[in-house]
Each structure stands twice: as structure tokens, then as C-alpha cells.
Amino acid sequence: KSGNGTLLLNAQNHYQGETRINLGTIQLGASAPTQNALFYRFTEASTSNTAASTLRADNFIVQAGATFDLNGKNQSVGSIAASNSLPGAGGIITNTAIGGAVNFHSLTTAALTFSGSLAGNLNFLKSGGNTTTLTDNHSHTGTTTLFGGLTILQDQARFSGGNTVTVNRSVLRWDDTGLQALNNRFTEGALAVTNANSSDIVLNGGALQFNSRSGFQGVATFGDLTLESGASLVAASIGLTGTTQGIGSATMSFGSLSRSTTNATISFHGLSGIVGQNPYVKFATAPTLNNGIIGAWATVIGTNPSYVGSAANAQAGIQASFATYDPVNGIMPLSASQYDFFFAPNTLISGVSTLALTGIGSAPTANVRIQNDQLTTGTALTANLPSGGATINTLTLGGHDAQLTIGFQSGSDLLTLSAGGVLAAATDNVQRNIGTLTTRGRITSGIGQLFVHNVENRLVINSEITGTLDLIMTGLNRADLIPEITLDNANTYVGTAYANGIIVNLGNPDLAVPTATTNAITGDLVISGGTNVVADSALHTAPLVR
């Protein structure tokens, strides 16, 4: 469409191919159908000859000086774009009709940049596994919902309408490394930049990232953060360009943190540093701590925390921890000194193969970490629970380059986790185990959920999982490390199992004679994806039960 005039479309259109508005306005007329007056080619399902579905939606190009007016109608299109990626070099997509918000849905079929703006009373929905980069202000007053792929706000891009932004198994990135850094990408209109004046964020297994501008003290301000379902991620980086870290600082500021379902989890990542030491994640209303942690549903992952070796003998690498909160520094990982019991027999030497976990028989408020660090690839460690088992708050299996097993003295011994948290924390591509094939033991939670997290390689649970609880398994949004959890016993727990961005094996495929279990999953099973760090939505192979 060219020319300054308005083209009124009052009927169903059936053409196939790209829509390009170079100048003037296309408006959907009063007699146009309510849904997709512009013909929308739906995705074709996979067939016996094709493994993947085929995207058919056509690109939608709106150039500078052009407008697309929904006029009270709902429309789905392919990728939205403009020829020039500079801020303001694209046109306007709007809804001028009086009444409720209508839906404008973009299914991304390719990685494109839209330099125009969304305006008026419309809801913006974006789906598909490709990247959409936005470079201008979007003042639409409806909601924003993202499904899959990566959405980038850079240059002058804002969501300034003030309504909730929901990220569903997708990645939303605030990127200040482009032409311009902003402090108000989610703040309504021209209001002061505060949490109260900024959009609330809802994560459903989604990821939210802030990448600050190198050389600046970058602050990204949001409203309240709500975890609705799945394994979600909040990540910050300091002027990160490719793999090169910048200088300065990065702070993500939220109003509050809450969960609307008990199966929702979150991991805070420091992509270029340790969370709480730079970058920072802070809440105006501090999360409530229970026995020193936010909950077994909240974890932190970053490079070389204080509990990985010491001085010249420190082991490089990424380790995870349960999350705590500091009034000054915000979200932080539990440090070595904050664990009630911190066992590290092989931090500076190698060769210790067994360890008695003394003192934890009845320590229901204790967070316990076992760190099997080897200076070279070394001795596997079996850490034995006291006779009868133990009651502790959480259990973390850390280390570097050596296998770690939690041993029971009797098959009937019970490990009770008051907060319901097990974390296999190391990214060294080494297996961790709970129980053995000969002495399996039992494990349960002191609350209605058992959270089992694994970062890399395989966490094998030979123990019987028992009690009335939901079993929630996550890979901490590290699909790139292919984390797995193996359930190698007939379990007796009563509840629902959730596999969130994690491969779950029902039986151990690595034994000389691979095992298969009966009733490893005892009730309903929910499988959901997540994100691959902050690069994209997770690979389709990441959430898998086999």
C-alpha cells in the first residue's frame, strides 16, 4: 500500500504473501470480520515425513509514515518489521476504536527488527521461536504477552502503556548496549521511574534479562514480579557484548516477589559476575526468609562463589545455591559461612572417599552443603547420613570434577527436608547420587512440595520418594548443559510430578543392565519447557520424560 490516503478493508481478504504498508493507512472496516480480516496462514502440523511443524504466517511490514488501524478487530500476522531499524523509522500499529482492547498477534517466522510503534487500546501477543527486536516506544494500553523465542528492547524501545507484561516460556531482554541506554523501558508514560509506576512482570517458565551499558551504573526498574508456573529465570549482566564483559554495574529493581502457584520456581543468574556482588537484584519489599533462605523454590547461579575452593586453589566454574536476601545487596547465594553445615573434605586435598555427615540427625532448620572439590579429576565421595537418616532444611550437592553420593545406612532410613529442597549445584559434567542400588533409603519433604534441581549431567535418585507432596524437578534454565534427573526407584509419594525444563529418566539407562522403574511417577505428570539461559526458549528436547 502506498499513497497518503486510507485504504478501508470491509470484507474478508484471501491473498497470500507479505503485507507491506509504505505510506498512508490501512484500516479494518466496520463490516470486516472480527478475526483476521487479513488472511492468516496457520502453522502446518508435522507429518509422517516432517519432524517439525511449518510456519506459514506472512511478514507484516509497516514503514515510516504508514499506519495499520485494527479499528476494533483482532488480527494475527507473521513477523513485524520495517526496512530501517533506527528508532522511529517504522510506522504505527494501533487500534482507534472505542471499547475493549483487541488482540494483535505476531507469529515470528524470522528474526526481524520493528522500528515502529504499537499504540492505542490493543493487546500485543508475540509467539514463535525467532527473535523480535524492538527499537521504538510502544504506548499501547493493553497487555503484552510473549510466547517463545527472544524479544529484545533496545535503543529507544519501551513498553510505556503501564500494563502487565507476561513472559510464557520465552525470553524478554532489556538491552542497554545499543544506540541508547534508558532507565524507563517499563515505566508508564512520562511518570517518575519507580516500581509503583512501572509494569508488573509475570513469568510462566519465562526469562527476564537486563544487560546494562558498559561504563555506567545501570538500573532496570520494574513493578512487582509474580511467578505463575514453571521454572523461571531473572538474569543480569554488566555491559555484556558477546562473551566480553563490560565495566560498571547492573541492578534489577522490583517492587515485590510472589508466587501464584506452589509449583513455580525461579533462578537468579549472574551472567557476568555473582548475584549480590554485581550484578544486583533488589526488591522494595524484601522477600521473607525462612531458615535463612527465600524458599527451596528460589536459587542463584553464577561464577565461582566463595565456597568453591580458596585462594590459589579455587576451582573455576559455575555453581548454584539456594537464594537468600540481604537488605543492602539484594538477592545473594548462601555463602560458605551461611550454611549451617558445610562439608568440604576435598577442597584442598584429594583422596577422601567416605565422609560421616555428623551433627545433622535432627537439624530441621539447617541448610547443608557438601562440596566435593578435587584439584584434579579425582576420588568419588560417599557422604553417609547418620543411622536412621536425618532431618534438615535443604541439601546441596556441590563440588568440582568428582562424583558425590549421599549414602544411607539402612534402606528404611529417612531423609526429611523441612523446606523440601535438593540442589545438585555444580556445572562440572559429573553425576551426583542420592542413595545407592544396595541401600536406597527414603526421602520426603516437610512441606507439600519436594523441589529437586540439577544444573548439569545427571542427578540419580535411587531413594524412594515418599509422603504427600508434589515433586517439582527443574534444570535451573540451563538447557544448554543438558541436565537430567533419574528416578530409579518405585516411589510412594502422593501428588503431581512436574518436569520443568529438565530431562527425567524413569530408570537408569547407564547401568550395564539398564533399569526401568514401576511407579517412579505415582500420579499426574506435567511437562513444561523453559528457557536456554537467556538466549532463547528452551530446545524442545529440554523438557522430556523417558
N, C-alpha and C positions, 0 to 999 in steps of 0.2 A: 504494500500500500504506500503510495506517495501522494504529495499534494497536501495543502494546509487544511482541507475540508474534513468533514466527518463522514465515515462510511458506517451506515446503520445496518446491522445484520439482524433480520427479523424472522429467520427460519433456521432449521437445522442445515448445517453445511456438511458436505461429504467429501471434500477434497482431501487428498493425502499429500504430505510434504511439509516443508518448513513454512512457518508463518513469519513474515518479515514486515514490520511497520517502520518505514523510513521517515515518514513525516505525517503530521495530522493525527486523526483519531479514528480508531475502530471502536464502536460501541455496540454492545449486545442489546437489541431492541426489546420492547415490552412483549412482543409476540414470540421471541426466541425461546427455545426450551430452557427449563430451569437448569438442566445438567448438560454441559458440554455442547453448546451451540456450535463451537468449532469441533470438527470431528476428531475424536481422541482414539488413537490406536492402542488398545490394551496390550500388555505384555503377553507373549505367547508362551504357554507352558512347555516344559521339556517333553520330548517324545522318546520313543524307544531308540531313536538314532542320535538324540542330542541330550547331553547330560545337564545342560543349563537351560534356563528359560531365555527367551529372546526379547529384548527391549524393542518396542516399535514406536514409542511416542516420538513425535517430531519436534525439533527445536523451535523455540519461540524467541524471535529477535525483536527488540524494541530499541530503536535508535534515538539519539538526542533529538528533541523536538517532536517526538511521537508519543501517543498515549493509547493505552488499551483500557477501556472502561467496561467493567463487568456489569454495571448497571443492575445490580440485584440478582445476578445469575452466578452459578458455580461453574468453574472451568478447570480442567486438567490439561496440562501441556507437557512437552518434554523439557529439556534443559533450557533455562532462560539465559539470555546473553545480549550483549551489544558488541559492535565491531571494535570500539575503542574501550579499553579497560580503565582509563583515567576516571576519577570520581566525577560524576555529573555528566559523563559522556554517553549515558544511556537515557532511555525515555522513562515514562511513568506507567505503572500498572496500578489501577485504582478501582474503587467502587464508589460511585457518586449517588447511588440510590439511598433513599431514606428507609430505615428498617434495620433488621438484624444483620450481623456480619455474614458475608458469604465466603465460600472457600475458593482459594486459588492454589492449585496443587501443581508443583513441578516435579516430574519424574526425571531424574538426571540420567541421560543416556551417554553423556560425555563430560569431561572436565572442562567447564567454561566459566567465564567471568561475566557478571552482570554489573554494569556501572551505572544503572538507572536506579529507580526507587519504587518501593511499594508504598501506597498511600491509601487513605480512606478506610472505610469500615469493612475490612476483609481479614480473614484468617489465612495465614501463609503456611502451607504444608510442603515440605520438601522430602522426597524419598529417592531411593536408588543408591547404588554403591559407588557413584562417582563424586567428584569434588565440585562444589559450587563456591566460587569466590565472590564476595560482595564488597564493593568499594565505595558505596554512597549511603546516605542516610535513608532509613526505612521508617516512616512515621505511621504505618498502618496501625489502627487501633484495636484490631482483633488479636488473637493469639498467634504464636509461632510454634509449629510442631515439626520436629526433624526426625526422619526415619532413615537410618542407614547412611553410609558414606561420611564425607567430611564437608562441613560448612565453615568457611573462613570469613571473619570480619576483619578487613584490613583497610589501610588508607583512611578514608572518611566514613567508613561503614559503621552504622549504628542501628540498633533496634530501639527507637526512641518513642514508640507508642505507649509504653508503660505496662503492657500486659504480660502475662506469664509466657515464658519460653520453656517448652518441653522437649527433652532430648531422649529419644527412644532408640537405644542400641545404635547410636550414631555419635559423631564427634563434632563438637562446636568449639572453634578456636578463636580467641581474641588475640589478634596478631598485630603487635605494635612495631614490627620490624620493616614495614613497608614505607610508603611515602610519608606517613604521618602517624604519630602516636596520639591517642585520645585517652581521656580519663572518664568519658561518659558514654561508652558504647551501649550501655543498657539503662541509662538514666532517662527518665521521661522528659521530653521536650527540652526546655532551657532551664529546668529546675536545678537546684543545687545538687551536687554529686554526693548523695548519701545513700545508705542502704534502704531507707524508707522510700526514697524517690526512684529506686531502680527496680527493674523487673525481677520477679521471683523466678527461680530456676527449679524445674522438676526433672529428675533423672530416672529413667527406666532402663537400667543397664546401659546408660549413656555416659559420655565423657565430656568434660568441660576443661579446656586448657587456656592458660594465659601465657603468652610469650612476650615478655617486656622488651623495651628498646634498649640496646646496649648503651651504657654510659649514663643511664637515667635511673631514678628511684621509681620504678613503675608500680602503679596501684590500679588494679581492676576491681571496680565496685559493682556488686550485685545486691539483689534483695535477699529473701530467705531461700535456703537450699532445702529441698524436700526430696527424699529418696522414696520412690514409689514401688519399685520392684527391681529384681535382678542385681547384678554386680556392677556398680557404677564407679566412676573414676573422676577425681579432680586432680589436675596436674598443672605445675607451674615451671617455667624455665626462664633463664636470665639471658635475654638477647640471643637466643639460640638460632643460628643460621646453619642449616645442615647439621653437622656434628660439632660445629665450632661454638663454644660458649662465649657470651659477651661479658661485659662488666656492669656493675651497678647492682640493682636488686629487683625482685619481683614479689609483689604481695597481692593475694586474692582476698578481698574483703566481702563477707556475707553478713546478713542480719542474724540468722539463726540456722540451726541444723536440726532436722526432724525426719522421722520415717513414718510413712503411712501404712506400711505392712511390715510384719516381723521378719519376712524373708529377704528384705532389702539389705544390701551391704555396700560399703564404699571403701575405696583405697585411695590414699593421697600419695601422689608421686612427685618427687623432686627430680625432674628430668635433667637438671644440671646443678646438683647440689643436694643437701639434706634438708628436708622439710623442717622448718623451725630454726634453721641456721642460715637460711637464704637458699631457696625461696621460702615464703611465708604464706600460710593460710589461716585467716583470722575470722572470728565471729563476734559481732557486737554483743550477742547473748551467748556466753560461753557454754559449750556442751557440759552437761553434768557428768562427773566422773564417778565410777563405781569400782571400788578397789583399785584405783589408780589408772583405769582405762575408760575410754568412752563407751566401749562395749566390744564384744568379740566380733561384731559386725563391722568394725572400723579398723583399718590397718594403714600403715605407712610403708612405702618402699622407696629406697634411694641408694646412693653410692656410699660405700664404706662408712657405716655408722660407727660409733665409738666402741661397740662390742666386738668388732672384727679385728682381733689381734691387738698389738700395741706397738707404738713407735716404729722402728725399722722393720719389725716383724709383722706389721699389719698386713692382712690379706686384702688385696684389691677385690672389688666386686660389688654386687648389689645384694643387699639383704633387706628383709622385711621385718616388721614388728607390729604389735598391736599399738593403736594410737592412744596418746594421752593429750592433755591440753594444758598449756602454760599461759598465764594471764598476759605475759609480755610477748612471747614468741609464737603463740597460737598452737596449731596442731604440731605435735612432735612425736617421734618414735620413742618408746620406752628405752632409756639408756641402760647400760650395764648396771649402774648403781640403783636404778629404779626397779629392777627385777627383785622380787623377794628372795628368790633362789636363782643364782646364775652359776651354772656348772660349765667350766671350760677347761677340761683336763689336758687337751691337746693344743692349746693356743700357742705355746712357745716350744713344745716338745712334741714328738710323735711316738707312737708305740703303745699308748694306753688303750686296751681293748675292752675292758669292763669297768663300770662305774656304779657304785651304790648311790642312789638318789636319797640320801639320808635327810631326815627332818621334814619330809613333805607328806607323811602319812595322813595327818589331819591338819591341813593348812588351807581352809576353804577360801581365804582372801588372797592367797599367794599367786602371783604371776611367775611362772617358772620357765627359764630358758636354758637349753642345753646346746652348747656351742662346740662342735667337734671340728676345730680348725687344725689342719695339717700344714706344716711348712712345705712339704712336698706331698704328692698324692699318696695317702697313707692308710693307716690302720682303721678298719671299721670299728665303731664303738657301739657296745650294747650298754645302755643305761637302764639299770634294773630298779623297778619300783619296790617299795617296801612290801613285806608279806601282808597279804590282804588287799593290797592296792593303795590308792591314795585319793584324797580329796583336795583339789587345788582350784584356783580361779581359771587360769589358762595355761596352755602348754605350747611352747615354741621350740621347734627343732631347727637349729641353725647350723652354721659351720661352713667349711670350705674344703672341697676335694676329698671327702671321706664319708662313707656311709654311716648312718646313725639309726639305731634301733631302740625302741622303748620296750624293755623286757618285763614280763610278769613272772612271778614265782609260782603261780598256780593258774590253771585255766579258769578257775572261778573268781579270781581276784578282780576287783572292780576299780577302774579309774573314773572318778566323778569330777567333772569340770563345772564349777559353780557358775561361771559366765558362759559356758558352752563353747569354748574356743580352742581349736587346734590349728597351728600355723606351721607349715613346712616352709622355711623362710629364705633359703639360700638359692642363688642362681649359679650353681656350680655343676649342674647337669649330673647330679648324684642322687641316688634313690634314698628315701627315708622310709622307715617301717614302724608300725605300732603293733606289738605282739609278734609272735613267730608261729610257724606252722605247727610246732610241737607244743607250745604254751601260748595259746591265743589271748587269753584274758578277755575282759569285758570293758566297755566304755559307755558312759552316759553323760547327760547334761543336767545341771541343776536348774535350768530354765526350760522353756518349751521349745528351744531350738539348739541344735548342735551345728556350729559353723566350722567347716573344715576347709582350709585354704592351702593351696600349693602353688608355688611360683614356677618351678621348672622340674623337669624329669618326672618321677613318679613317687607319690606317697601311697604306700601299700598299707591298708588297714586289715590285718589278719584277725583283729579282735572282733568280738560280737558287739554290735551297736544295739543297745537296749534302752528301754524307757519309753515314755510318752513324749515324743518330740518330733519336730520337723528336721530333716537332715539337709543342710544347705551347703553345697560344695561349690567353690569358686577357684578361678585361676588368677585372681588379682589383676585381671585385664592384661595379662602378658601372653596373649595367644601366640606371639612370635617365639616364645620359649617352649611351646607345646606342652604345657603342664597336664599331668594325668593324676587321677585318684583311682586306686584299685580297691574295690570292696571284695575281700577274699574270704568271706565267711557268710554263713546263713544268719542273718540278723533278725532281731525280735522287736525292734522299736516299732511304735505305733504312730504313724504320721505320714506326711508327704515329703518326698525327696525332690530337691531342686538341683539341677546341674546347670550352673550359670557360667558360660564361657569356659568350660572345662571338659576334658575327655574323661569319662568314667568307664572303667573296666569292671565288668561283673565276673570276677575270677581273674587269676593271674596268668597272663599269656606268656610270661618269660620263664616259667619253670620247665624243667626237662620234659615233664608231662604236664602241659597246660591244664589249669583247673577251671572249672565253671561252677558257679555257686547257685544254690537254690534259695530264693527269697533274700538275696542281698538287698533288693528293694522290696519293702514289705507292703507298700501302699501305692498311692498315686505318685506319678513321676512327671515333673515339669522341666522341660529342657528349653533353655533360652540362650541367645547369643550375648555378645557384649562388644567390647572394643579391643583393637590390637594396639596397645599403648595409646597414643593419641594420633596414630597415623590414619586410621580408618575404622569402620565397623569390622568386627572380628570375621575371620575366614569362616566359611560355612562348616569347616571341619573342626572348629574350636569347640562348639557345644555338641558333644557326641556321647552316646551311651552304647556300649558294645559288650 
